[in-house]
Amino acid sequence: MHAICHTAASLALGLIAGTGILRAEPAKPFTPEWESLKQYRCPDWFRDAKFGIWAHWGPQSVPMFGDWYARHLYTPDHRDYQHHLENYGHPSEHGFKDIIPLWKAEKWDPERLMGLYKEAGARYFVSMGVHHDNFDLWNSKYHKWNAVNMGPKRDVVGDWQKAAKKYGLRFGVSEHLGASYTWWAASKGADKTGPKAGVPYDGANPEFADLYHPLPEPGDKGWYSTNPVWHAEWSKRIHNLIETYQPDLLYSDGGLPFGLTGRKLLADYYNSNMAAHGGNLEAVYNCKSHHGNTENNQFVSESCVHDMERGVLDGIQPLPWQTDTSIGDWFYNKNWKYQPSGWTIHMLVDIVSKNGNLLLNVVQRPDGSLDPEVEITLADLATWNKIHGEAIFGTRPWEIYGEGPVRAKGGPFKEKFDYTAKDIRFTTKGGALYAIALGWPEDGKLVIRSLDKAAAVKSVALLGSAAVPQWKKTDEGLEISLPAEKISPHTVAVRIEGENLHAAKP
């Protein structure tokens, strides 16, 4: 794999003959071959940004029963089916198509929300473009089931983008469309028992095939359909999404879809982004390179920024990467409790120490507003980042990511850890080393054991305090005395300056 990317993505590195000096050469236009796509270099804006906010929001928010509602309402043994039956009617007559008009977004104020997100520390924002439910959130050129024609009758993607530009955030879109064709297969079923046994659900009605898709062929049951007609439909619509908004970031919920079709789209995305930025490639493509993908995973990893759903990795990665997660369910769920502020802060610190970014879904109500608990979390993040952002934004990993008893195994859907003040994470910037403990030591002593004994520490500053803390080198490590009053209930962070600030050998 490539070394940690550190150049503008429009530049390829070459060696000046006889000098040993690297020089920058303009990248060639991308083609759909892996050898071409893996010339990709992650842009510095993304590496510096560290923290983004995502709006995983759409008509599936309406029932307030969480993620994948549109599919689960067609599964008789699922609680969403029972909820739908009791509140909307039987899915043979009242299916997801009847939920769409109920999504009005009547309290949605994208400018106000974007202001909160920027204050909370977000450097980029991602709007959902289309979920597996096959409902486009923009004025789709090729699909009538979209948010301008139905539901809120607004260009959701476009309005989010205007707000992001106003507040100076980079803008991205997520597409979950690739998996839609097989995801919707359950909508063509029927109850096996009861008064409606054998009566087809509304997804079997040819009148609505453009929403629910035709029934996949037998054996076509993978995350990504093998149907070439669907591949072409996906390409057409996602090209339309890219061409309309020219996003800085594109996210696919799975691996790069559909072989050559997906590679062509990715090459077109990179090339159009370069054209829009004077030959500089500033685009980021997120995909889960080990999920739903049938091609060479190493090539995929080198051609995009790998995304990890609801998980972390076990150490510093040579290439920038991203975790996407949520403070609650993906879509609004009245039965879920939100994660506390400290959980988000600890996730951010751990991920950044390992060369990653955190993309956090901030759960919106169906009407577009936020619950009071969510606004409190955003305010907590704003307070924390104003003090500690120096150790997060624009940083790079140190020689090791951290120390302490909690050692994350790494992988998707592993994101709950019992961190303490003994768990410390490191970042670097401008010659300084930052150490962030994931708690406040009860004895008032922060001990950093990972510095080499030869490290010549010249100064230690406590972020959030004008007072210079007392510190000393001991056999255990660098010991720092903390004030009696906690600066943060979640962390303590110090900036260390000196010479030979290397990690001790294990």
N, C-alpha and C positions, 0 to 999 in steps of 0.2 A: 504494500500500500504506500501511498505518498506520505512524505513527512508532513508535519503539521502545516496546514496551508497558511501562508503569511503574505501573499501578494495579492494585488488586484486581480480579479478573475479574468480580466481581459489580457493578462500577460502570461506567456509561457516562459519557463526559465531555460536558458542555454548557457554553455560554458564558453567564455572567450578564450580562444586557443592560446595555450602556453601561459596563461595567467592564473588559472584556478579561480577566477572571479566570475560569479554568476551575473548574467545580464538578462534584461527583460526583452522579450520579443513578442510582437503582436500575435495573438492566437488566431489560428485559421477559423473560418466559419465552421460551425458544427455540422456534421452529417449524422445520419442515423446509425452509424457503426459504433460499436463499443470503443474502439481505439480512438475515435474522434471524441466521443462523449466524455471519456475519462481525462481529457485535457482540462476539464472543469476545475476551477479553483474557487473556493468559498470567498465571497467578498468580505472586506474588512468591516463593513457596516454591520453585518450579521454577527461577526465574531465579537464586536464591541458591544452589541445591543444587549445580549444576555437574557432579556426578559421581554416576553410578548404576551398580549392578551387576545383571547379568541372568543368569538361570539358563536357558540354552537347552539343556534336558535332558529326556529322555523315552525311550521304548522304542527309538528309533533310535540311542541310545548303545550298545546291547547289542553289536552286531557290532564296535564300535570302529573303524569304517571311515569315519566322518565324515558330513557333511551329505547330505541327500536319499537316504539309503540305501534307504528304503522304496520309492522310485520307481526308483532305479537297479538294484535287484535284478531288475527286470523288463525290463532293457535288455541283450540278449545280448552286445553289443559293449562293455559297460562292465565295468570291473574288479570292481565290486560284485556283478555277476551271477555272475562266476566264483568269487568269495569265497563267495557264498551257496550256490552249487552244491556246493562242496567242504566246506562246514561245516554246512549245514542241509538240503540236498537241493534237488531241482528245484522251481522256483516254481509248477509246476502242482499240486504236492501240499503243498509246505512254503513258504508265502509269508510276508508280513509278519504275518499273523494269528498265525503260530507263533512270531514273535519276541516278541510282546507278553508272553506268560507268563514269558519269561526275564528280563524286567526286574523285579527284586526290590527294588532300592534298599536293600539290607540294611545298608549302612554309612552311610546318610544321616542326618545329625544337623543339622537346619536351624538349631537354636539356636547350636550351635558355629560353623557357617559364617557365620551372620549377625553373630556377634561379631567374626569375622575381617574381614568386609566393612565393618562400621562402623569398626573400627580402621584399616582401609586408607583411609578417607576417604569412603566412600559415604554419600550423604545420602538416596538412595532405592534401592529394590530392585524388580526386575521379575521375576515368575514367568511362565514360559511357561504359557498357558492351554490352548492346543491348536495343534499344528503342522499342516502340510499332510497329515500322515498320518491326520488325522481321529480322533485319540485324545485325548479330553478328560482333562485332569489334575485334574479336580474331580469331585464327586458329581453328575454332570450329570443334570438332570431329564428331558432329552429324548433321551439317547443312551446306550445300554448299554455301548458301548466306552469305558470310562473307568477311571481309576486306582483308584477305590474298588471297582469290581467285579472288576478284573483286575490282573495285574502286581503292583505293591507293595501293592495293596489299602489305599491311604492317600489321603486328600484332600491331594494335593501342594500345590495352590494354597492351601488353608486352612492347612496347616502352615507354609508359607513366610510367610503373612500373620501368623500368631501370633508367629513369630520376629521379623519386621520390627517389629511393634508393641512387642514387649518391648524392643527396642533403639532405638526412637524413629525408625525410618526410614519415610519415605513408601513406600507400597506400590502397585505397578502390576502389570498383567497384559498379556501379548501374545497376540494372536490371529492365526493364520496360516491360519485356516479358509477365508476367502473364496476362496483359490486352489485349495482341495482338490479340487473337483469335476473340473476338467480335469487337474490335476496327477496324479490317480490313473488316467488313461486307459490308461497303459501296462500296468497290472495286468490288463487285459482282453485282452492280446495272446497271442502264442504264438511259440515258436521257429520260424524259417523253415527251418532245417536241423537235421541230427542226429537221434538216436533219438527225440526228443520233438517232432519237427516237426509243427506243426498241433495239438498238444495244448494246449488253452487253459490259461492261468495261473489261479491260484485266484481272482483278481479277477473272472473271468467267471462264477463260480459264484453263482447268485441267492441262495444261502443267506447269502452274506457281502456282499450289496449295501449293507447299512447301514454297512459299514466302507469298502468300495471304491467305492461309488456305482454307479449304472447307467452304461452307456456314453454319453458325451455325443453329442448329435446331430451329424451331419456339419457341419463348418464351425464348430462350437463349440470353438475351440482357444485362445482368449485366456487371459490370466492369470486373468481373472474370467469365469466362465461366464455365458452369456446366459439360462440356464434359470431361469424365475421360481419354480419349485418349490424350487430350491436357494437362491435368494435368501431365501425365506421360512424355510427350515431354518436358514440362517446367522443370520438375525435372531433367531429363537426361542432358539437356543443362546447367542448372545452376550448377548442380553438376560438370560438366566438367569445367565451368568457375572457380569455387572455387578450384577444384583440381589442375588446371593448374597454378594459381597465388597465392593461399593461402593468400587472401587479409586480411588486418587488419580490414576492414570494408566492409559490404555488405548492399546495400540499395535496398529496393523494393518500387516501385511506387504504393503504395496502402497498404492495410493490409497484414498480413501474408497470402499468397495465399493457397487456395485449401485444407483446413482442415488438415487431417492427412498427406497428401502428403507434405504440407508445413512444418508441425511440424517435420516430419522426416528429411527434408532437413536442418532445423534449428539445430536440435540436431546433425546431422552429421557435420555441419559447426563448431559448438562449440567444439565438440569432436576432430575433426581434428586440430583445432587451439590449443587446449590444448596439443595434442600430439606433435605439432611442437614447443611448447614453454615450454617443460619440465614439463608439468602438470599445467602450469599457463594459465588461459583463458584471452587472450588479444583481443578477437574478439568483434566487435561492429556490431550489426544488427539494421539498421534503417528501420522502417516501419511506415506508417500512420495508427496507430492502430484504428482509428475511420473512416477509409475510405475503402470501398470495402471489409469489413470484416464481416463475419457472425457469428463469435464465440465470446466468452467472451472478451470484450475489456479490462477489468481490467487485465486478465491474459496476454493478448498480451502486454500491457504496462509494466508489470513486467518482461516480457521475452525478451525485446528488449529495444532500445533507441528510444523513440517516436520522430517522425519527423513531423514538421509543415510546410506545403508548403506556402511560401510567406505570412507569418504571424508571430505574436508574441503571447506570453501568458500574462495574466494579473497580474502575481505575481510570487514569488519564488516557484518553483516546487520541491517536495520532491525527485524526481528522475531526473538525468540528461536528457536533451532533446536537440533537434536540430531544427533550422529553415533552410530550404533550399530555396534560392531565387536567383535572377539573376540581374545583372546590366542592363539588357535589356530584350528582349524576350528570350525564352529558346534556340531556334536555331536562327542563324543569321537572322536578319530582317532589311533590309535597310530602312524601314519606321519608325523604333523606335528610340527614343532618349535615350541615356544612363542616368542612375541615376548619380547624382553628387557624388563626393567623400564623402562629408559630410553625405549624406544619408547612405552610407555603414558604416561609422564610428559610427553614431548614432544607427543604427541597432545592430552593434556588441556590443556596450556598454550596451544598454538596455537588450539584450538577455543574455549577460554574467552575469549581475546583478541578473538575475532570474534563474541562474543555467543552462543556455543553451549554445549551440555552434552555430556558424553561418557557414553554408556551402554556399559559394557564387559561382554561375556560372559566369565564365569569358567568354564572348561570343567571339568565334572565327569565322573568315571568312571561307568560304568553302575551301580555300587553306591552312588553318591552321594558318595563321598569325592573328595579332590583329590590330584593327583600332588604329590610333594615340590617340584618346580619351581614349581608354581602357588602353593604356600604360601610359598615364598621370595619370589615376586613380590609377594604380598599384604603380606608383612612389609616389603619394600622400599618399597612405596607408603605404608605406615603411617609409616615413618621419614621419608620425604620430606614427607608432608602435615603432620606435626607441626611441621616447620620452615617449610614454604613455603605451607601452607594459607591463611595470612593474605592472600596475594596471589592466591588462587583463589576461595575461598568467599565469597559475598556481594558479589563485585565486579561492576563494570560496565565495558564497553569504554572506552578512552580515545578521543582524536580520531582516531588511527590504530591499527591492530592491532599493527604492529611494523616492524622494519627488518632488513636483512640480505640475503644473496645468494639464499636459497631462496625462491622465489615460487611457491606452490602454484597450479596452474591451477584447481583446484576441480572437484569432481564425484565421483560414487560410484566405489568400487573404485580409489581413488587415495589411498594412505595410507602410502607408504614414501618418506621424504625424508632426505637426508643433511645434517641440521642440524649447525651448529657454534656455537661461542661468539659468532660474528658475527651469528647470527640471534637477535634479541631480540624479545620479545613484551611488550605493555603491558596493564595493568589499572588500575582506579582504585577507591578506597573511602575514604570519610570524609575527602575532601580530599587524600588522598595518592595519588601516582603510583607504581605498582610496575613495575619493569623486570626481566624474567626472561630471562636468556641461556640458550640451549639447548646449553650446554656450559660448561666452565671455561677461560678464556683461558690459553694456555700462558705468555704473558709476564706474567701476573698483573695485567693492566690491562683493566678493563671500560670500553669507550668507547661512550657513548650519543650518537648523532649526531642524533637526531630532536627534541631539545628546541630550541625557539626560542631564538635568541641573547638575547632579552629576558627569558627565564625567570629569576626570582630564586630560585635554590635556597638554602634555609636549612639543610637538614640531609639527610644521607644515612645510612641504616642498612642494614647487611648482615644479611639474615635468617639466623638460626642462629648469630650471633656477638654477644657482648656488647661487643666492641671497636668503637670508632667508626672507620670507615675514612677514610683520607685521600682527598680529592677536590679537583678543580679544574676550572674552565671553561677550555677551550682552543679554538683555531680549529676543531678536529675535533669538539668536543662536550664532554659531561661525562665526565671521566676519573676513574675510581675505582680506587684501589689495593687489591688483594685480598690476604688472608693467604696464606702459603706452603702451608698445609694446606687442601685442598679440603673445603668443607662438604658438597658432594654431587658425585658423579661425573657427574651428569646435567645440572645447572643451576647458575647463580648468580643470586640474586635480591636486589634492593635496594628499599628504600622511600625515596622522594624526597618531601620536603615543602618548600613554598615558595609563591611567588606567581607568577602568570602562567605556570603550567606548561602551556604550549600547544605543540602540535607545529609544528615548522618547516615552512614551505611548501616543497613539492617544487621 
